[in-house]
Amino acid sequence: MSLTIGTTDTAILRKLEPADLGKLTRPHLCVVIDTEEDFDWDGPFSRNKTSVESFKRLGRAQDLFDKHGIRPCYLASYPVLMDDYAARTLQGWVGAGQAVIGAHLHPWVTPPHEEVVCLAHSFPCNLPGDLERRKLQTLSDAALDRLGQRPTVYKAGRYGFRVERGAMLTDVGFEVDTSVLPFRDLSGMGGGPDFFECPSQPFWADASRRLLHVPMTHGLIGPLRTLAGSGADRLLFSTGLRRLRIPGLLSHLGLLERIMLTPEGLTLDDMTRLVGKLASGGQLVFALTMHSPSFAPGHTPYARDMAEVDALLERLDGFLGFFRTELNGVAVTPGELKAVLG
């Protein structure tokens, strides 16, 4: 089987159409949860790691979202959709208007199983296009069969998506993609995509406006943030300079930090500082992400025991309160955001 590494030509990126955010008068927040199986983060990828036992702890997070009036988007992987308890629970939340459903493609546990399971193939964009499309169709069909609706929001597992394959998503019925991770080049992590040149705010895949990309909030803050897009930002976070710990030194000096909006591995101060700085600079759309197994102890590096789970929930609670009260922000689902921007 041939391998196509997930790089995107610069000429293609130049054709992307930034969304007109002029209709937004206050900060908007999308909350997306990678709702996935309990795979081994430190071990090799395996078709047999399909347990979703951690899903049973997701209710505490949903209670928190209810408290703040947020409808999260649960991006469900194939094993989650095929689990009876998880499917019933998601149906209940969606039916009560508490949440919306999306899809999350982990190729190694999603039929058809035709590829070699390996690091490179853990990024969906490295699969042959036809195989990636058939796995997407399997995921969409499973959601329809198990939840009674096709998902319209998508996020590639491990952010493994190439924007030139956007038509593949719309052909299967997706309207919003949340796979883009600005200011990151994942090619050194097994052949992942390079998102350094992608916009950090919502953009359309093409002039047809059928597919809206809502990038994860992964921003640069500090005096050197003006380097964003100049090429110097890519150099500062290159493998060579990371080995020399240059990014860490710049962060320590308060000159430049690269922070992702998530309660996993960050402090509440990190999250509020990131969003506060970006909002003061005019950013209007934010996307917060996390993994569902982090709401149960022992499944991710971010929640090794119950104390760390409790702390993660406390950080999440604090940030959602900050966004609503300090920034006068509003929470929207990815689909609602597309409707406003369309």
MIRO-901137 format. One line per 3 residues: number of its first residue (from 1); for each residue x, y, z of C-alpha. Coordinates in steps of 0.05 Angstrom, whole numbers. Layout:
<pts>
NUM = X Y Z ~ ...
</pts>
This chain:
<pts>
1 = 0 0 0 ~ 28 68 -19 ~ 38 121 34
4 = 19 194 24 ~ 49 238 77 ~ 1 291 102
7 = 31 355 74 ~ -9 409 40 ~ 16 451 -18
10 = 23 525 -3 ~ -16 542 -67 ~ -76 504 -40
13 = -72 541 26 ~ -74 608 -10 ~ -141 590 -40
16 = -174 582 28 ~ -227 634 43 ~ -226 666 112
19 = -295 669 143 ~ -325 738 152 ~ -329 747 227
22 = -362 815 222 ~ -428 787 246 ~ -397 768 313
25 = -399 822 366 ~ -371 782 424 ~ -325 722 435
28 = -354 655 414 ~ -332 588 443 ~ -340 518 415
31 = -327 459 462 ~ -308 395 427 ~ -294 329 462
34 = -253 274 428 ~ -301 220 452 ~ -259 158 442
37 = -238 89 465 ~ -189 76 521 ~ -127 62 479
40 = -57 58 507 ~ -24 126 498 ~ 45 97 509
43 = 37 33 471 ~ 31 15 397 ~ -35 26 360
46 = -79 -36 363 ~ -145 -57 331 ~ -161 -93 396
49 = -160 -33 444 ~ -234 -16 438 ~ -259 -12 510
52 = -299 51 526 ~ -303 40 601 ~ -281 112 615
55 = -344 137 580 ~ -383 120 643 ~ -348 178 678
58 = -368 230 626 ~ -431 249 664 ~ -392 295 711
61 = -367 335 652 ~ -437 340 622 ~ -463 366 689
64 = -410 420 686 ~ -430 439 615 ~ -503 442 636
67 = -483 489 693 ~ -452 538 644 ~ -505 531 590
70 = -458 497 541 ~ -476 445 490 ~ -412 407 477
73 = -399 371 412 ~ -382 298 427 ~ -338 274 370
76 = -350 200 374 ~ -302 146 350 ~ -326 80 321
79 = -318 39 386 ~ -359 92 424 ~ -415 89 373
82 = -416 13 376 ~ -421 11 452 ~ -494 4 477
85 = -485 45 540 ~ -448 101 505 ~ -498 104 448
88 = -557 107 495 ~ -524 162 537 ~ -507 204 476
91 = -577 195 449 ~ -605 220 515 ~ -561 282 518
94 = -575 300 445 ~ -649 287 452 ~ -653 332 513
97 = -617 388 476 ~ -555 384 521 ~ -504 365 468
100 = -491 352 394 ~ -456 295 360 ~ -396 295 314
103 = -348 241 288 ~ -276 226 306 ~ -238 179 259
106 = -187 133 291 ~ -167 92 229 ~ -138 33 267
109 = -205 15 300 ~ -251 36 243 ~ -271 -12 187
112 = -253 -29 133 ~ -189 -56 161 ~ -145 -57 99
115 = -84 -16 120 ~ -24 -38 160 ~ -32 -12 232
118 = 28 33 243 ~ 46 103 267 ~ 40 135 198
121 = -28 105 186 ~ -54 131 252 ~ -62 197 214
124 = -123 188 169 ~ -93 235 117 ~ -37 185 104
127 = -85 132 80 ~ -102 125 6 ~ -159 172 -8
130 = -209 118 -24 ~ -195 81 40 ~ -201 144 82
133 = -267 159 49 ~ -295 89 62 ~ -275 94 136
136 = -310 161 140 ~ -372 130 109 ~ -369 73 159
139 = -366 123 216 ~ -423 164 189 ~ -466 102 177
142 = -452 77 247 ~ -476 143 277 ~ -539 140 236
145 = -553 69 256 ~ -536 76 330 ~ -558 148 344
148 = -610 161 291 ~ -572 218 257 ~ -512 230 213
151 = -458 273 244 ~ -442 339 209 ~ -380 357 251
154 = -314 321 242 ~ -246 317 273 ~ -191 273 247
157 = -156 228 297 ~ -88 257 316 ~ -107 319 274
160 = -91 277 213 ~ -127 316 159 ~ -107 351 94
163 = -149 410 72 ~ -146 389 -1 ~ -188 328 18
166 = -245 372 42 ~ -292 348 -14 ~ -286 279 17
169 = -318 304 80 ~ -375 341 46 ~ -390 280 2
172 = -402 240 66 ~ -445 295 96 ~ -398 334 141
175 = -406 410 144 ~ -355 430 196 ~ -283 406 206
178 = -245 417 271 ~ -180 382 253 ~ -135 442 241
181 = -82 456 294 ~ -50 524 279 ~ 24 536 289
184 = 40 462 291 ~ 78 417 244 ~ 64 344 260
187 = 106 315 204 ~ 161 297 253 ~ 112 255 295
190 = 105 199 244 ~ 85 237 182 ~ 28 280 208
193 = 2 343 174 ~ 36 411 174 ~ -13 466 196
196 = 36 523 204 ~ 8 561 144 ~ -65 549 160
199 = -108 605 189 ~ -121 606 263 ~ -193 631 256
202 = -250 598 218 ~ -243 591 143 ~ -281 560 86
205 = -251 502 46 ~ -269 538 -19 ~ -316 589 -49
208 = -376 541 -45 ~ -376 549 31 ~ -400 478 40
211 = -346 462 91 ~ -325 508 148 ~ -260 495 183
214 = -259 515 257 ~ -187 510 280 ~ -170 489 350
217 = -147 548 392 ~ -72 539 392 ~ -41 608 395
220 = 22 647 403 ~ 25 700 457 ~ 80 747 480
223 = 119 805 449 ~ 146 760 394 ~ 76 740 371
226 = 86 789 314 ~ 129 736 282 ~ 68 694 268
229 = 64 678 194 ~ 133 706 178 ~ 168 639 176
232 = 209 657 238 ~ 155 626 282 ~ 165 559 246
235 = 240 564 256 ~ 233 579 331 ~ 192 517 341
238 = 232 472 295 ~ 259 406 318 ~ 330 432 322
241 = 314 492 366 ~ 267 451 409 ~ 326 404 423
244 = 364 466 445 ~ 304 485 489 ~ 297 552 455
247 = 221 553 458 ~ 225 538 533 ~ 274 595 543
250 = 229 643 504 ~ 170 622 546 ~ 209 630 611
253 = 229 700 590 ~ 157 717 573 ~ 175 732 500
256 = 136 677 463 ~ 91 620 485 ~ 53 570 444
259 = -9 547 483 ~ -68 503 466 ~ -136 516 496
262 = -149 453 537 ~ -153 436 611 ~ -107 377 598
265 = -37 392 622 ~ -49 467 630 ~ -65 511 689
268 = -126 555 693 ~ -79 615 688 ~ -50 587 624
271 = -120 581 594 ~ -146 649 615 ~ -81 684 596
274 = -82 653 527 ~ -154 671 512 ~ -149 739 545
277 = -89 759 503 ~ -120 732 439 ~ -187 766 453
280 = -153 832 467 ~ -119 825 400 ~ -186 818 365
283 = -196 742 361 ~ -270 725 365 ~ -274 649 357
286 = -244 599 405 ~ -247 523 406 ~ -232 485 470
289 = -215 411 464 ~ -202 352 509 ~ -206 275 509
292 = -264 238 541 ~ -218 186 575 ~ -188 243 616
295 = -252 247 657 ~ -235 178 686 ~ -171 162 724
298 = -115 123 693 ~ -129 129 618 ~ -90 191 597
301 = -27 226 622 ~ -71 284 643 ~ -113 246 694
304 = -72 190 725 ~ -115 187 788 ~ -180 215 815
307 = -146 275 846 ~ -122 296 777 ~ -191 284 747
310 = -221 329 800 ~ -168 382 786 ~ -181 379 711
313 = -256 389 722 ~ -240 447 769 ~ -197 480 715
316 = -251 469 663 ~ -304 499 709 ~ -260 559 723
319 = -246 573 650 ~ -318 567 628 ~ -338 616 682
322 = -283 663 661 ~ -304 661 588 ~ -377 675 604
325 = -367 729 657 ~ -300 762 645 ~ -301 761 569
328 = -377 766 561 ~ -370 707 515 ~ -423 661 487
331 = -419 586 474 ~ -441 558 407 ~ -438 490 374
334 = -396 484 311 ~ -460 478 270 ~ -489 541 300
337 = -425 578 285 ~ -429 555 212 ~ -500 580 207
340 = -480 649 233 ~ -419 655 188 ~ -452 626 127
</pts>
